[in-house]
Amino acid sequence: MQGKWKTGVIGAGLVLLTVTVIVLGGCGGSGVSGTVTLSGSTTVQPIAQEAADLFMKDNPSANVTVQGGGSSVGITQVSEGTVNIGDSSRGLKDEEKNLGLVDHKIAFDVIVLIVNPGVSVDNLTGDQVKGIFTGSITNWSQTGGTDGTITVVTRDSASGTREMFDEKALGSTKDQPVSLVTGAIEANSNGVMRQKIASTRGSIGYISYGYLDKSVKPLQFNGVTGNLQTGLDKTYPLARYLHMFTKGEPTGTTEAYIDFVLSPEFQNDTVTKEYIPMTKVNQQ
């Protein structure tokens, strides 16, 4: 009888120990290990990098590498298996929808027209914006401003931000693409765009809301100020989701990293500083 009692106690103790190990192993993700590689959108890159730094701090055995290159680069590389995650500031094109990619929306972004602080105008209509970027308007006096040549700065051809801007602000379509003004300066990131506008007299461009600072001047578009609220309520049209694409459903460390990016803690503490977090979007 005593022997049976001891056996029962030992068995119960082993069960308790097993349960304890399982519970502890699931806390804080401290057991996550492995490598995750990302490339793509320079708009998504700062979020992805900050998430990587925090994720690796919580999971010392994990290694997350983040690179830019533009949305198209990210989508191409993740579809080819070169990286685990393709960052993009645009949705998939029709010809990309059969690549087996799974969309993980991580934030909502607003694109703001910006000019050099010396430009006197505060608002542009849709027709004026299209005229400026396609070359029919070349002087600020044609928009109600003071006399001065307009210098157009646009994003590079791989940029998802440029694709969205060309479509929503300029009316560009696949069948009828808009031709930009000859001599437009190309910037390969939000940071470079901001620097170009800040240092170039009479210049105009566009930038993600999170990159605005006092070195550039934001403009209204059709009388509406671009900000997080107007983007969310759709009164401001130049807004879009930010994405992380995976080839099929993510697994292992890749899944754990994306779960971390979408966690309420990261969304509310980090993403909300520059963009509309998915925690707010999902409430609408």
Secondary structure by P-SEA (a helix, b strand, c coil): caaaaaaaaaaaaaaaaaaaaaaaaacccccbbbbbbbbccccaaaaaaaaaaaaaaacccbbbbbbbccaaaaaaaaaaccccbbbbcccccccccccbbbbbbcbbbbbbbbcccccccccccaaaaaaaaaccccccccccccbbbbbbbbbccccaaaaaaaaccccccccbbbbcccbbbbbccaaaaaaaaacccccccccccccccccbbbbbcccccccaaaaaacccccbbbbbccccccccaaaaaaaaaaacaaaaacccccccccaaaaaac
